[in-house]
Amino acid sequence: MTAGSDLDAINVATADAAVRLRCNALASMSCREAEQLLDGNFKVNDEVWSSVRQAWECAVHLDCQLGEADRPWEDRNKWLQALASERADLERCKADVENDVLCAKLEVQTACATTGRLHASRLADVLEANTRFRERCAYLSQQLEAAVHSAQQELKRLGERPR
């Protein structure tokens, strides 16, 4: 399986489980299933965040090169500052989501070792937070791709070769 198909599979399974947990349509979810879903979210979140970091580094590098080749533009600076702010917020969000996943996994293990009953609403909250985190990362990645593309185009227009 590729990273993209892992992401798609986890997104579908997470969204489906969260909806079914919310409306009590999930007759039962084994501890193993819940743990695997939480583990999958943790892994995919790391992969998604790694891609965001790489895109950020590329955008910053090209923007620095563009700044050396031409006078910095106020609009572009504001755009990159907004992206930097979103990136910083997402970094905090990632730490929160990781903590929530680990706590939920412990809750699942504890519930299964004692009562055998999962706290459906808590698990749904965690799953939905993971989905929102990845959606925000996908949007930021799109914005960073646009920043990279526009920097590359402007460097070419100035006769510079993007490095």
DSSP file with accessible surface (Angstrom, degrees, kcal/mol):
  #  RESIDUE AA STRUCTURE BP1 BP2  ACC     N-H-->O    O-->H-N    N-H-->O    O-->H-N    TCO  KAPPA ALPHA  PHI   PSI    X-CA   Y-CA   Z-CA
    1    1 A M              0   0  179      0, 0.0     2,-0.1     0, 0.0     0, 0.0   0.000 360.0 360.0 360.0 140.2    0.0    0.0    0.0
    2    2 A T     >  -     0   0   96      1,-0.1     4,-2.5     4,-0.0     5,-0.2  -0.434 360.0-107.4 -87.1 166.6    1.2    3.5   -0.8
    3    3 A A  H  > S+     0   0   60      1,-0.2     4,-2.6     2,-0.2     5,-0.2   0.898 120.4  52.6 -60.1 -40.2    1.2    6.4    1.6
    4    4 A G  H  > S+     0   0   39      1,-0.2     4,-2.5     2,-0.2    -1,-0.2   0.904 110.5  45.8 -63.9 -40.9   -1.6    8.0   -0.3
    5    5 A S  H  > S+     0   0   41      2,-0.2     4,-2.7     1,-0.2    -1,-0.2   0.861 111.3  53.4 -72.6 -32.2   -3.8    4.9   -0.2
    6    6 A D  H  X S+     0   0   32     -4,-2.5     4,-2.7     2,-0.2     5,-0.2   0.938 110.5  47.8 -61.2 -45.7   -3.0    4.5    3.5
    7    7 A L  H  X S+     0   0   47     -4,-2.6     4,-2.9     1,-0.2    -2,-0.2   0.938 113.3  47.0 -60.2 -48.1   -4.2    8.1    4.1
    8    8 A D  H  X S+     0   0  101     -4,-2.5     4,-2.6     1,-0.2     5,-0.2   0.923 113.2  48.7 -61.0 -44.8   -7.3    7.5    2.0
    9    9 A A  H  X S+     0   0   47     -4,-2.7     4,-2.7     2,-0.2     5,-0.2   0.920 114.1  45.3 -63.2 -44.3   -8.1    4.2    3.9
   10   10 A I  H  X S+     0   0   29     -4,-2.7     4,-3.0     2,-0.2     5,-0.3   0.914 112.5  51.8 -66.4 -41.9   -7.5    5.8    7.3
   11   11 A N  H  X S+     0   0   46     -4,-2.9     4,-2.5    -5,-0.2     5,-0.2   0.933 113.6  43.6 -60.5 -44.5   -9.6    8.9    6.4
   12   12 A V  H  X S+     0   0  103     -4,-2.6     4,-2.6    -5,-0.2     5,-0.2   0.946 116.7  45.7 -66.4 -47.9  -12.5    6.7    5.2
   13   13 A A  H  X S+     0   0   41     -4,-2.7     4,-2.6    -5,-0.2     5,-0.2   0.897 115.0  48.4 -63.2 -39.7  -12.3    4.3    8.2
   14   14 A T  H  X S+     0   0    0     -4,-3.0     4,-2.6    -5,-0.2     5,-0.2   0.940 113.6  45.0 -66.7 -49.0  -12.0    7.2   10.6
   15   15 A A  H  X S+     0   0   45     -4,-2.5     4,-2.3    -5,-0.3     5,-0.2   0.928 115.2  48.6 -61.9 -43.0  -14.9    9.2    9.2
   16   16 A D  H  X S+     0   0   80     -4,-2.6     4,-2.5    -5,-0.2     5,-0.2   0.937 113.4  46.0 -62.9 -47.4  -17.1    6.1    9.0
   17   17 A A  H  X S+     0   0    3     -4,-2.6     4,-2.9    -5,-0.2     5,-0.2   0.912 111.8  51.6 -64.5 -41.4  -16.3    5.1   12.6
   18   18 A A  H  X S+     0   0    3     -4,-2.6     4,-2.4     2,-0.2    -1,-0.2   0.933 112.1  46.0 -62.3 -44.6  -16.9    8.6   14.0
   19   19 A V  H  X S+     0   0   90     -4,-2.3     4,-2.0    -5,-0.2     6,-0.3   0.941 114.9  46.7 -63.7 -45.8  -20.3    8.9   12.3
   20   20 A R  H  <>S+     0   0   89     -4,-2.5     5,-2.1     1,-0.2     6,-1.3   0.883 112.7  50.0 -67.0 -35.3  -21.4    5.4   13.4
   21   21 A L  H ><5S+     0   0   11     -4,-2.9     3,-1.0    -5,-0.2    -1,-0.2   0.905 109.9  51.9 -66.3 -40.6  -20.1    6.1   17.0
   22   22 A R  H 3<5S+     0   0   99     -4,-2.4    -2,-0.2     1,-0.2    -1,-0.2   0.871 116.5  37.7 -63.5 -40.0  -22.0    9.4   17.1
   23   23 A C  T 3<5S-     0   0   80     -4,-2.0    -1,-0.2    -5,-0.2    -2,-0.2   0.222 109.3-118.7-101.1  17.1  -25.3    7.9   16.0
   24   24 A N  T < 5S+     0   0  137     -3,-1.0    -3,-0.2    -4,-0.1    -4,-0.1   0.762  77.0 128.4  54.7  27.9  -24.9    4.7   18.0
   25   25 A A      < +     0   0   62     -5,-2.1     2,-1.1    -6,-0.3    -4,-0.2   0.580  43.6  92.4 -87.3  -9.0  -25.0    2.7   14.8
   26   26 A L        -     0   0   25     -6,-1.3     3,-0.2     1,-0.2    -1,-0.1  -0.743  60.8-167.5 -88.0 101.8  -21.8    0.9   15.6
   27   27 A A        -     0   0  104     -2,-1.1     2,-0.3     1,-0.3    -1,-0.2   0.923  68.6 -14.4 -58.9 -44.6  -23.1   -2.2   17.3
   28   28 A S        -     0   0   94     -3,-0.1     2,-0.4    89,-0.0    -1,-0.3  -0.978  52.8-164.5-158.9 147.5  -19.7   -3.1   18.6
   29   29 A M        -     0   0   29     -2,-0.3    89,-0.1    -3,-0.2    -3,-0.0  -0.989  27.0-131.4-132.6 122.1  -16.1   -2.2   18.0
   30   30 A S     >  -     0   0   52     -2,-0.4     4,-2.5     1,-0.1     5,-0.2  -0.307  20.9-115.6 -70.5 158.7  -13.5   -4.5   19.4
   31   31 A a  H  > S+     0   0   33      1,-0.2     4,-2.9     2,-0.2     5,-0.2   0.910 118.4  54.0 -57.8 -41.1  -10.6   -3.1   21.4
   32   32 A R  H  > S+     0   0  175      1,-0.2     4,-2.7     2,-0.2    -1,-0.2   0.912 108.2  48.2 -61.6 -45.0   -8.3   -4.3   18.7
   33   33 A E  H  > S+     0   0  101      2,-0.2     4,-2.3     1,-0.2    -1,-0.2   0.927 113.4  47.5 -61.6 -44.9  -10.2   -2.4   16.0
   34   34 A A  H  X S+     0   0    1     -4,-2.5     4,-2.5     1,-0.2    -2,-0.2   0.922 113.4  48.0 -63.8 -43.9  -10.3    0.8   18.0
   35   35 A E  H  X S+     0   0   47     -4,-2.9     4,-3.1     2,-0.2     5,-0.2   0.911 111.4  50.2 -63.4 -42.6   -6.6    0.5   18.7
   36   36 A Q  H  X S+     0   0   98     -4,-2.7     4,-2.6    -5,-0.2    -1,-0.2   0.901 110.9  49.6 -63.5 -39.0   -5.7   -0.2   15.1
   37   37 A L  H  X S+     0   0   20     -4,-2.3     4,-2.2     2,-0.2    -2,-0.2   0.931 113.3  45.7 -66.2 -43.4   -7.8    2.8   14.0
   38   38 A L  H  X S+     0   0    0     -4,-2.5     4,-2.4     2,-0.2    -2,-0.2   0.923 113.7  49.2 -65.0 -43.7   -6.0    5.1   16.6
   39   39 A D  H  X S+     0   0   71     -4,-3.1     4,-2.5     1,-0.2    -2,-0.2   0.910 110.3  51.5 -61.5 -41.8   -2.6    3.7   15.6
   40   40 A G  H  X S+     0   0   14     -4,-2.6     4,-2.7    -5,-0.2     5,-0.2   0.910 109.7  49.4 -62.3 -41.1   -3.4    4.3   11.9
   41   41 A N  H  X S+     0   0    0     -4,-2.2     4,-2.7     2,-0.2    -2,-0.2   0.924 110.4  50.7 -63.2 -43.5   -4.4    7.9   12.6
   42   42 A F  H  X S+     0   0   58     -4,-2.4     4,-1.8     2,-0.2    -2,-0.2   0.947 113.8  44.6 -59.5 -47.2   -1.2    8.5   14.6
   43   43 A K  H  X S+     0   0  106     -4,-2.5     4,-2.0     1,-0.2    -2,-0.2   0.932 114.8  46.7 -64.8 -47.3    0.9    7.1   11.8
   44   44 A V  H  X S+     0   0    2     -4,-2.7     4,-3.0     1,-0.2     5,-0.2   0.894 108.4  56.4 -66.3 -37.8   -0.9    8.9    9.0
   45   45 A N  H  X S+     0   0    2     -4,-2.7     4,-2.7    -5,-0.2    -1,-0.2   0.913 107.3  49.9 -59.4 -41.5   -0.8   12.2   11.0
   46   46 A D  H  X S+     0   0   67     -4,-1.8     4,-2.3    -5,-0.2    -1,-0.2   0.916 112.0  47.5 -61.6 -43.7    3.0   11.9   11.2
   47   47 A E  H  X S+     0   0   59     -4,-2.0     4,-1.9     2,-0.2    -2,-0.2   0.921 113.3  47.5 -64.5 -43.3    3.2   11.3    7.4
   48   48 A V  H  X S+     0   0   21     -4,-3.0     4,-2.1     1,-0.2    -2,-0.2   0.932 112.8  49.0 -64.1 -44.0    1.0   14.2    6.6
   49   49 A W  H  X S+     0   0   12     -4,-2.7     4,-2.7    -5,-0.2    -1,-0.2   0.889 107.3  55.3 -65.8 -36.8    2.9   16.5    8.9
   50   50 A S  H  X S+     0   0   39     -4,-2.3     4,-2.3     1,-0.2    -1,-0.2   0.917 108.2  49.1 -61.5 -40.6    6.2   15.4    7.4
   51   51 A S  H  X S+     0   0   65     -4,-1.9     4,-2.4     2,-0.2    -2,-0.2   0.902 110.1  50.9 -65.7 -39.9    4.9   16.4    4.0
   52   52 A V  H  X S+     0   0    0     -4,-2.1     4,-2.7     2,-0.2    -2,-0.2   0.932 109.9  50.2 -63.0 -45.0    3.7   19.8    5.3
   53   53 A R  H  X S+     0   0  100     -4,-2.7     4,-2.6     1,-0.2    -2,-0.2   0.912 111.1  48.6 -60.3 -43.6    7.2   20.4    6.9
   54   54 A Q  H  X S+     0   0  121     -4,-2.3     4,-2.2     2,-0.2    -1,-0.2   0.917 112.1  48.5 -63.6 -42.0    8.9   19.6    3.6
   55   55 A A  H  X S+     0   0   24     -4,-2.4     4,-2.5     2,-0.2    -2,-0.2   0.904 111.5  50.8 -64.7 -39.6    6.6   21.9    1.6
   56   56 A W  H  X S+     0   0   44     -4,-2.7     4,-2.7     2,-0.2     5,-0.2   0.937 109.8  49.3 -62.1 -48.3    7.2   24.6    4.2
   57   57 A E  H  X S+     0   0  117     -4,-2.6     4,-2.5     1,-0.2    -1,-0.2   0.903 112.4  48.4 -59.6 -41.3   11.0   24.3    3.9
   58   58 A C  H  X S+     0   0   55     -4,-2.2     4,-2.6     2,-0.2     5,-0.2   0.932 111.9  48.8 -65.0 -44.5   10.8   24.4    0.1
   59   59 A A  H  X S+     0   0    0     -4,-2.5     4,-2.3     1,-0.2    -2,-0.2   0.921 113.4  46.6 -63.2 -42.7    8.5   27.5    0.1
   60   60 A V  H  X S+     0   0   55     -4,-2.7     4,-2.5     2,-0.2    -1,-0.2   0.927 112.0  51.0 -66.0 -43.5   10.8   29.3    2.6
   61   61 A H  H  X S+     0   0   91     -4,-2.5     4,-2.2    -5,-0.2    -2,-0.2   0.941 113.5  43.9 -59.8 -49.0   13.9   28.4    0.6
   62   62 A L  H  X S+     0   0    4     -4,-2.6     4,-2.6     1,-0.2    -1,-0.2   0.870 112.0  53.5 -66.5 -35.1   12.5   29.6   -2.7
   63   63 A D  H  X S+     0   0   29     -4,-2.3     4,-2.5    -5,-0.2    -1,-0.2   0.888 108.0  50.4 -68.3 -36.5   11.1   32.7   -1.1
   64   64 A C  H  X S+     0   0   75     -4,-2.5     4,-1.8     2,-0.2    -2,-0.2   0.922 111.3  48.8 -63.4 -43.4   14.6   33.5    0.3
   65   65 A Q  H  X S+     0   0    4     -4,-2.2     4,-1.7     1,-0.2    -2,-0.2   0.916 111.3  49.8 -62.2 -40.9   16.0   33.0   -3.2
   66   66 A L  H  X S+     0   0    8     -4,-2.6     4,-2.1     1,-0.2    -2,-0.2   0.903 107.6  54.4 -65.1 -39.0   13.3   35.3   -4.6
   67   67 A G  H  < S+     0   0   34     -4,-2.5    -1,-0.2     1,-0.2    -2,-0.2   0.851 108.4  49.2 -63.6 -33.8   14.1   37.9   -1.9
   68   68 A E  H  < S+     0   0  147     -4,-1.8    -1,-0.2     1,-0.2    -2,-0.2   0.836 115.6  43.6 -71.8 -32.6   17.8   37.9   -3.0
   69   69 A A  H  < S+     0   0   37     -4,-1.7     2,-0.3    -5,-0.2    -2,-0.2   0.734 126.2  11.2 -85.8 -23.6   16.8   38.2   -6.7
   70   70 A D  S  < S-     0   0   50     -4,-2.1    -1,-0.1    -5,-0.2     3,-0.1  -0.967  90.8 -78.8-151.0 162.1   14.2   40.9   -6.3
   71   71 A R        -     0   0  188     -2,-0.3    -3,-0.1     1,-0.1    -2,-0.0  -0.428  58.8-105.4 -64.0 132.2   12.7   43.3   -3.8
   72   72 A P        -     0   0   75      0, 0.0     2,-0.4     0, 0.0    -1,-0.1  -0.319  32.7-128.6 -61.0 144.5   10.4   41.5   -1.4
   73   73 A W     >  -     0   0   82      1,-0.1     4,-2.5    -3,-0.1     5,-0.2  -0.807   2.0-140.5 -98.6 136.5    6.7   42.1   -2.0
   74   74 A E  H  > S+     0   0  129     -2,-0.4     4,-2.5     1,-0.2     5,-0.2   0.912 102.5  50.3 -62.4 -43.1    4.5   43.2    0.8
   75   75 A D  H  > S+     0   0  128      1,-0.2     4,-2.3     2,-0.2    -1,-0.2   0.912 111.7  47.9 -63.2 -42.6    1.5   41.1   -0.3
   76   76 A R  H  > S+     0   0   14      2,-0.2     4,-2.8     1,-0.2     5,-0.2   0.911 110.7  51.8 -64.9 -40.8    3.7   38.0   -0.6
   77   77 A N  H  X S+     0   0   59     -4,-2.5     4,-2.4     1,-0.2    -2,-0.2   0.920 110.4  48.3 -61.1 -42.8    5.2   38.6    2.8
   78   78 A K  H  X S+     0   0  113     -4,-2.5     4,-2.2     2,-0.2    -1,-0.2   0.898 111.3  51.0 -63.6 -40.8    1.7   38.9    4.3
   79   79 A W  H  X S+     0   0   73     -4,-2.3     4,-2.3     2,-0.2    -2,-0.2   0.949 112.1  45.7 -61.7 -48.5    0.7   35.7    2.6
   80   80 A L  H  X S+     0   0   19     -4,-2.8     4,-2.7     1,-0.2    -2,-0.2   0.865 110.5  54.3 -66.4 -33.2    3.7   33.8    3.9
   81   81 A Q  H  X S+     0   0  130     -4,-2.4     4,-2.4    -5,-0.2    -1,-0.2   0.909 108.6  49.2 -65.4 -38.9    3.2   35.2    7.4
   82   82 A A  H  X S+     0   0   60     -4,-2.2     4,-2.4     2,-0.2    -2,-0.2   0.916 112.1  48.3 -65.1 -40.2   -0.4   33.9    7.3
   83   83 A L  H  X S+     0   0   10     -4,-2.3     4,-2.6     2,-0.2    -2,-0.2   0.896 110.6  51.4 -65.8 -39.2    0.9   30.5    6.2
   84   84 A A  H  X S+     0   0   35     -4,-2.7     4,-2.5     2,-0.2    -2,-0.2   0.903 109.5  50.4 -63.8 -39.6    3.5   30.6    9.0
   85   85 A S  H  X S+     0   0   80     -4,-2.4     4,-2.4     2,-0.2    -2,-0.2   0.927 111.9  46.8 -64.5 -44.3    0.8   31.4   11.5
   86   86 A E  H  X S+     0   0   54     -4,-2.4     4,-2.7     2,-0.2    -2,-0.2   0.908 111.5  52.1 -64.6 -40.0   -1.3   28.5   10.3
   87   87 A R  H  X S+     0   0   45     -4,-2.6     4,-2.1     2,-0.2    -2,-0.2   0.928 110.3  47.9 -61.6 -44.7    1.7   26.2   10.3
   88   88 A A  H  X S+     0   0   34     -4,-2.5     4,-1.9     2,-0.2    -2,-0.2   0.918 112.6  49.0 -63.7 -41.1    2.5   27.1   13.9
   89   89 A D  H  X S+     0   0   61     -4,-2.4     4,-2.5     1,-0.2    -2,-0.2   0.910 111.0  50.0 -64.9 -40.8   -1.1   26.6   14.9
   90   90 A L  H  X S+     0   0    0     -4,-2.7     4,-2.8     2,-0.2    -1,-0.2   0.847 105.3  57.0 -66.5 -32.8   -1.1   23.2   13.2
   91   91 A E  H  X S+     0   0   92     -4,-2.1     4,-1.8     2,-0.2    -1,-0.2   0.925 110.2  44.3 -63.9 -41.9    2.0   22.2   15.0
   92   92 A R  H  X S+     0   0  143     -4,-1.9     4,-2.2     1,-0.2    -2,-0.2   0.913 113.1  52.2 -65.2 -41.4    0.3   22.9   18.3
   93   93 A C  H  X S+     0   0   27     -4,-2.5     4,-3.0     1,-0.2    -2,-0.2   0.897 105.6  54.6 -61.9 -39.8   -2.8   21.1   17.0
   94   94 A K  H  X S+     0   0   19     -4,-2.8     4,-2.9     1,-0.2    -1,-0.2   0.923 107.3  49.9 -61.5 -42.6   -0.6   18.1   16.1
   95   95 A A  H  X S+     0   0   53     -4,-1.8     4,-2.3     1,-0.2    -1,-0.2   0.921 112.9  47.3 -62.4 -41.4    0.7   17.8   19.6
   96   96 A D  H  X S+     0   0  101     -4,-2.2     4,-2.7     2,-0.2    -2,-0.2   0.917 112.6  48.5 -64.7 -44.2   -2.8   18.0   21.0
   97   97 A V  H  X S+     0   0    4     -4,-3.0     4,-2.7     2,-0.2    -2,-0.2   0.917 111.0  50.5 -64.3 -42.5   -4.1   15.4   18.5
   98   98 A E  H  X S+     0   0   50     -4,-2.9     4,-2.5    -5,-0.2    -1,-0.2   0.927 111.8  47.9 -60.1 -45.2   -1.2   13.1   19.4
   99   99 A N  H  X S+     0   0   91     -4,-2.3     4,-2.7    -5,-0.2     5,-0.2   0.928 112.1  49.5 -60.8 -44.6   -1.9   13.4   23.1
  100  100 A D  H  X S+     0   0   47     -4,-2.7     4,-2.8     1,-0.2    -2,-0.2   0.891 110.3  50.4 -62.9 -39.8   -5.6   12.7   22.5
  101  101 A V  H  X S+     0   0    2     -4,-2.7     4,-2.6     2,-0.2    -1,-0.2   0.939 112.5  46.3 -64.2 -45.7   -4.8    9.6   20.4
  102  102 A L  H  X S+     0   0  101     -4,-2.5     4,-2.1     2,-0.2    -2,-0.2   0.914 114.6  47.1 -65.3 -41.1   -2.5    8.2   23.1
  103  103 A C  H  X S+     0   0   48     -4,-2.7     4,-2.6     2,-0.2    -1,-0.2   0.911 112.4  50.2 -64.9 -41.4   -5.0    9.0   25.9
  104  104 A A  H  X S+     0   0    2     -4,-2.8     4,-2.8     2,-0.2    -2,-0.2   0.896 108.6  52.3 -64.1 -38.6   -7.8    7.5   23.9
  105  105 A K  H  X S+     0   0   46     -4,-2.6     4,-2.7     2,-0.2    -1,-0.2   0.926 110.4  47.7 -63.9 -41.3   -5.8    4.4   23.2
  106  106 A L  H  X S+     0   0  107     -4,-2.1     4,-2.8     1,-0.2    -2,-0.2   0.915 111.8  50.7 -63.9 -41.6   -5.1    4.1   27.0
  107  107 A E  H  X S+     0   0   70     -4,-2.6     4,-3.0     2,-0.2    -2,-0.2   0.894 110.4  49.7 -62.2 -41.2   -8.9    4.6   27.6
  108  108 A V  H  X S+     0   0    8     -4,-2.8     4,-2.6     2,-0.2     5,-0.2   0.946 112.8  46.4 -62.7 -47.0   -9.7    1.9   25.1
  109  109 A Q  H  X S+     0   0   81     -4,-2.7     4,-1.7     1,-0.2    -2,-0.2   0.909 115.1  46.8 -63.4 -40.6   -7.2   -0.5   26.7
  110  110 A T  H  X S+     0   0   73     -4,-2.8     4,-1.4     2,-0.2     5,-0.2   0.927 112.8  48.9 -67.2 -44.9   -8.5    0.2   30.2
  111  111 A A  H  <>S+     0   0    6     -4,-3.0     5,-4.6     1,-0.2     6,-0.5   0.911 112.4  48.3 -61.5 -41.0  -12.2   -0.1   29.1
  112  112 A a  H  <5S+     0   0   40     -4,-2.6    -1,-0.2     1,-0.2    -2,-0.2   0.827 111.2  50.4 -71.3 -30.0  -11.5   -3.4   27.4
  113  113 A A  H  <5S+     0   0   85     -4,-1.7    -1,-0.2    -5,-0.2    -2,-0.2   0.724 127.7  19.6 -78.6 -20.3   -9.6   -4.7   30.5
  114  114 A T  T  <5S+     0   0  100     -4,-1.4    -3,-0.2    -3,-0.3    -2,-0.1   0.700 138.3   3.5-112.2 -84.3  -12.4   -3.7   32.8
  115  115 A T  T   5S-     0   0  101     -5,-0.2    -3,-0.2     2,-0.2    -4,-0.1   0.709  77.5-134.6 -83.4 -24.8  -15.9   -3.1   31.6
  116  116 A G      < +     0   0   50     -5,-4.6     2,-0.5     1,-0.2    -4,-0.2   0.505  67.7 120.1  80.5   3.0  -15.4   -4.0   27.9
  117  117 A R        -     0   0  188     -6,-0.5    -1,-0.2   -89,-0.0     2,-0.2  -0.892  54.3-145.8-107.5 128.3  -17.4   -0.8   27.0
  118  118 A L        -     0   0   36     -2,-0.5     2,-1.3   -89,-0.1     3,-0.1  -0.587  22.6-117.6 -85.4 149.7  -15.8    1.9   25.0
  119  119 A H     >  -     0   0  124     -2,-0.2     4,-2.4     1,-0.2     5,-0.2  -0.736  33.7-169.6 -85.9  94.4  -16.7    5.6   25.5
  120  120 A A  H  > S+     0   0   27     -2,-1.3     4,-2.7     1,-0.2    -1,-0.2   0.873  78.5  48.9 -58.8 -44.4  -18.2    6.1   22.1
  121  121 A S  H  > S+     0   0   75      2,-0.2     4,-2.4     1,-0.2    -1,-0.2   0.904 112.3  48.5 -67.8 -38.3  -18.5    9.9   22.3
  122  122 A R  H  > S+     0   0   65      2,-0.2     4,-2.1     1,-0.2    -1,-0.2   0.936 113.4  47.0 -65.5 -44.8  -14.9   10.4   23.5
  123  123 A L  H  X S+     0   0    8     -4,-2.4     4,-2.6     1,-0.2    -2,-0.2   0.920 111.6  51.2 -63.9 -41.2  -13.6    8.1   20.8
  124  124 A A  H  X S+     0   0    0     -4,-2.7     4,-2.8    -5,-0.2     5,-0.2   0.909 107.9  53.4 -62.2 -41.8  -15.7    9.9   18.1
  125  125 A D  H  X S+     0   0   73     -4,-2.4     4,-2.3     1,-0.2    -1,-0.2   0.926 110.9  46.3 -57.1 -46.5  -14.3   13.3   19.4
  126  126 A V  H  X S+     0   0    1     -4,-2.1     4,-2.0     2,-0.2    -2,-0.2   0.926 113.1  48.5 -64.8 -44.7  -10.7   12.0   18.9
  127  127 A L  H  X S+     0   0    0     -4,-2.6     4,-2.0     1,-0.2    -2,-0.2   0.920 112.2  48.7 -63.2 -42.4  -11.4   10.6   15.5
  128  128 A E  H  X S+     0   0   55     -4,-2.8     4,-2.7     1,-0.2    -1,-0.2   0.890 108.6  53.7 -65.9 -37.7  -13.1   13.8   14.3
  129  129 A A  H  X S+     0   0   17     -4,-2.3     4,-2.4    -5,-0.2    -1,-0.2   0.896 108.2  50.9 -63.4 -37.9  -10.2   15.9   15.6
  130  130 A N  H  X S+     0   0    0     -4,-2.0     4,-2.2     2,-0.2    -1,-0.2   0.913 110.1  49.1 -65.1 -41.9   -7.8   13.8   13.6
  131  131 A T  H  X S+     0   0   23     -4,-2.0     4,-2.2     2,-0.2    -2,-0.2   0.930 111.6  48.6 -63.7 -44.9   -9.8   14.2   10.5
  132  132 A R  H  X S+     0   0  134     -4,-2.7     4,-2.5     2,-0.2     5,-0.2   0.904 109.1  54.1 -62.3 -40.8  -10.0   18.0   11.0
  133  133 A F  H  X S+     0   0    1     -4,-2.4     4,-2.3     1,-0.2    -2,-0.2   0.945 110.6  45.4 -58.4 -47.5   -6.2   18.1   11.6
  134  134 A R  H  X S+     0   0    8     -4,-2.2     4,-2.5     1,-0.2    -1,-0.2   0.865 110.6  53.9 -68.1 -33.8   -5.5   16.3    8.3
  135  135 A E  H  X S+     0   0  118     -4,-2.2     4,-2.2     2,-0.2    -1,-0.2   0.922 110.2  47.0 -64.2 -42.8   -8.0   18.5    6.4
  136  136 A R  H  X S+     0   0   73     -4,-2.5     4,-2.6     2,-0.2    -2,-0.2   0.896 111.6  51.3 -65.3 -39.4   -6.2   21.6    7.7
  137  137 A C  H  X S+     0   0    0     -4,-2.3     4,-2.8    -5,-0.2    -2,-0.2   0.909 108.7  51.5 -63.5 -41.0   -2.9   20.1    6.7
  138  138 A A  H  X S+     0   0   51     -4,-2.5     4,-2.1     2,-0.2    -2,-0.2   0.920 110.7  48.0 -63.1 -41.5   -4.2   19.4    3.2
  139  139 A Y  H  X S+     0   0  131     -4,-2.2     4,-2.2     2,-0.2    -2,-0.2   0.933 112.6  48.1 -65.1 -44.1   -5.3   23.0    2.8
  140  140 A L  H  X S+     0   0    1     -4,-2.6     4,-2.8     1,-0.2     5,-0.2   0.911 109.2  54.1 -62.9 -40.4   -2.0   24.3    4.1
  141  141 A S  H  X S+     0   0   22     -4,-2.8     4,-2.5     1,-0.2    -1,-0.2   0.907 107.7  50.3 -59.7 -41.0   -0.2   22.0    1.7
  142  142 A Q  H  X S+     0   0  115     -4,-2.1     4,-2.0     2,-0.2    -1,-0.2   0.913 111.6  48.0 -62.7 -42.8   -2.2   23.4   -1.2
  143  143 A Q  H  X S+     0   0   48     -4,-2.2     4,-2.2     2,-0.2    -2,-0.2   0.897 111.7  49.7 -65.0 -40.3   -1.4   26.9   -0.2
  144  144 A L  H  X S+     0   0    0     -4,-2.8     4,-2.7     2,-0.2    -2,-0.2   0.890 108.0  53.5 -66.9 -37.7    2.3   26.0    0.2
  145  145 A E  H  X S+     0   0  133     -4,-2.5     4,-2.8     1,-0.2    -1,-0.2   0.907 109.1  49.4 -61.2 -40.2    2.3   24.4   -3.3
  146  146 A A  H  X S+     0   0   44     -4,-2.0     4,-2.8     2,-0.2    -2,-0.2   0.899 110.5  50.3 -65.1 -39.3    0.9   27.6   -4.7
  147  147 A A  H  X S+     0   0    0     -4,-2.2     4,-2.2     2,-0.2    -2,-0.2   0.916 112.7  46.6 -65.1 -42.3    3.6   29.6   -2.9
  148  148 A V  H  X S+     0   0   20     -4,-2.7     4,-2.7     2,-0.2    -2,-0.2   0.946 113.6  48.3 -63.7 -47.6    6.3   27.4   -4.3
  149  149 A H  H  X S+     0   0  108     -4,-2.8     4,-2.6     1,-0.2    -2,-0.2   0.928 112.5  47.6 -61.1 -44.8    4.8   27.5   -7.8
  150  150 A S  H  X S+     0   0   39     -4,-2.8     4,-2.4     1,-0.2    -1,-0.2   0.893 112.3  49.8 -67.3 -36.2    4.5   31.3   -7.7
  151  151 A A  H  X S+     0   0    0     -4,-2.2     4,-2.7    -5,-0.2    -1,-0.2   0.924 111.4  49.3 -66.2 -42.3    8.1   31.7   -6.4
  152  152 A Q  H  X S+     0   0   66     -4,-2.7     4,-2.3     1,-0.2    -2,-0.2   0.928 112.1  48.1 -61.1 -45.2    9.4   29.4   -9.2
  153  153 A Q  H  X S+     0   0   92     -4,-2.6     4,-2.3     2,-0.2    -2,-0.2   0.915 113.0  47.4 -62.2 -44.1    7.5   31.4  -11.8
  154  154 A E  H  X S+     0   0   27     -4,-2.4     4,-1.9     2,-0.2    -1,-0.2   0.898 110.4  52.0 -67.4 -39.4    8.7   34.7  -10.6
  155  155 A L  H  <>S+     0   0    0     -4,-2.7     5,-3.0     2,-0.2     4,-0.2   0.923 110.7  48.4 -61.6 -42.6   12.3   33.5  -10.3
  156  156 A K  H ><5S+     0   0  125     -4,-2.3     3,-1.6     1,-0.2    -2,-0.2   0.905 108.5  53.9 -63.1 -40.5   12.1   32.3  -13.9
  157  157 A R  H 3<5S+     0   0  159     -4,-2.3    -1,-0.2     1,-0.3    -2,-0.2   0.870 108.2  50.3 -62.1 -33.8   10.7   35.6  -15.0
  158  158 A L  T 3<5S-     0   0   54     -4,-1.9    -1,-0.3    -5,-0.1    -2,-0.2   0.427 121.9-108.7 -83.6   0.4   13.7   37.3  -13.3
  159  159 A G  T < 5S+     0   0   67     -3,-1.6     2,-0.3     1,-0.3    -3,-0.2   0.621  77.5 131.5  82.0  14.2   16.0   35.0  -15.2
  160  160 A E      < -     0   0   90     -5,-3.0    -1,-0.3    -6,-0.2    -2,-0.1  -0.698  57.0-128.0 -97.5 154.4   17.0   33.1  -12.1
  161  161 A R        -     0   0  211     -2,-0.3     2,-0.1    -3,-0.1    -9,-0.0  -0.882  27.5-120.7-102.5 120.0   17.0   29.3  -11.8
  162  162 A P              0   0   35      0, 0.0  -100,-0.1     0, 0.0   -10,-0.0  -0.382 360.0 360.0 -59.2 131.2   15.1   28.0   -8.8
  163  163 A R              0   0  168   -102,-0.1   -98,-0.1    -2,-0.1    -3,-0.0  -0.776 360.0 360.0-100.9 360.0   17.4   26.1   -6.5
